């Protein structure tokens, strides 16, 4: 009953929903980071030419098609992780509104409103915007090919790859010659004509940029899950005895020893060990905020670079922008959408310039010491 009340009657009754969304976002985010980025068509053409001269097959059509399908899954999981994190922060805002309404009789309307404004500004409202702008950018304006839409790009690429593989399998079953060569050529043509967005391509750091985008989210969600597990174990330990209580106490002691050892390396040992539970949470939150802030600035540079590249290609180059085919242009609405997303995100960073200046100042003072 105590554990049920912990999930159902805290955070405005939205705690269980927030925990489920955090868990799903963490699992999908980790899966996204494990999957490979989009292969580079130019690198594959060079590798294929080299293997043909050496008469040794470097990559088969089946392997390439599987890698492309895994890469499209990575793109989808990236969007779904951000969507789940966005839903989690929406539920947190709803819970804050419910709590604020319940506290009006004791705190008054003015104090309840101030509390809600603080929650909406930092960190819930900020990360709700962070997830929302990246979902819009990836889904509508961050795709490859000629249309620039992420949803259409992924679905079209998956259909083409599956169709090529089905045709190649039927040709091999029918005893056709050179079926492997034709399938490989068709896959390379698809990658060239519907090339992935540059920030998810293997040749442009496609394995690193998703990590940068998701780390601010995953850090918070994973830590949130760890705190929930710790609370549940503490409640189970206090409400039960015998073997179950000892088991929960053992897990808590082990987890705290590991956390103490890690945090003693990151910050000073005396500062961490002498702090109470509330101070430790604030210290950990401050550390996560500093790491996230650095990564958010890098994400802003990615969005800004993508917008500049799209605008330059549309205005002057008429060529390959964000994965478009040479000799084509992205639609004007896609270019405007990229620029709007970059503009909104830069304003988001400017609203946090005090934290950025504080972070830079703290790093400089540590270096001077």
C-alpha positions, 0 to 999 in steps of 0.5 A: 500500500505504501509503495502504491501510494508512492506512485499514485499519490505523488507528483500530482498523481502523475508519478507512475506515468512519469516513471514509465515514460522515463523507462521507455525513453531510456531503453529506446535511447540506449538502443538508438545509440547502439545501432549503426549510423547511415553508411556513406555511399562514396565510401562504399563505392570505393570499397566495392571498387577495391574489392572487385580489383582484389576479387574479394567481396568486402560487403554483400548486398544483404549486409548492406541492406541490413545496415541501412535498415538498422540505420533507419531504425536508429533515426526512428528511435532517436525521434521516439526517444525525444517524443517519450521524453517530451511526453514525460515533461508534459506529464510533469507540468500537468502534475505541477499544475495539479499540485499547485491547485491543491496548495492554493488554499494553504499557499495562496494563488500568488505563491502557487503561481510562482512555484508553477512558474519556477517549475515551468522555467527550469528544468521541466519547461526547458527540456520540454522545449528542447525535446519539442524543437528536436522532434520537429526538426528531425521529423519534418526538416531533418531528413535526407533525400530531396524533400528534407522530411525525416518521416518520408525519407525513412519510410521511402528508404526502407521501402526501396531497400526491402524491394531491392532485397526481395527482387534479388532473392527472387533472382537468386532463387531463379538462378539468375547470374550477377544478381548480387552485383545488380542488387549491390548497384541498386542499393548504392544508387538508392543511397546516392539518390536518397542520401541520409542527413549529414548529421546522421551519416557515418562520414560526418560523425553520425555515431557521435551526434545522436549521443550528443543529442540524447545524453542530456535526456538520458542522463536525467531519465536514468538518474530519475529511474535510479532515484525511484528504485532507491525510494522503492527499496527504502520503502520496502526495507522500512515496511518489511522485515526478514529476508526481504528487508535484508536484501533491500538493505544490501542492495541500497548499501552496495549502490550507495558505496558505488555512488560515493566512490564515483562522486568522490572522484568527480568532486572532492571526497569531503564535500560529498561524504559530509553532505546530507541527502538533499545536498547530494541531490543538489550537487548531482543535479548541478553536475548533470546540468553542467554536462547537459549545458555543454552538449546543448550548445553543441546541438545548437551548433549542429542546428545552426550549421544545418540551417546555414548549409540548407540556405546556402545550397538553396540560394547559391549552390543548388546542390547537395544540402543536408543529403540532397542529390547534386543538381537539386534543391530542397523545397523552400518550406524545408529551408525555412523550417530549418532556419526557424528551428535554428533561430528558436533554439538559439533564442533558447540558448540565449535565455540560458546565457547566465548559466553558460557564463557561470559555467565558463567562469567556473571552469576558468577559476578551476583552471587558474587554481 
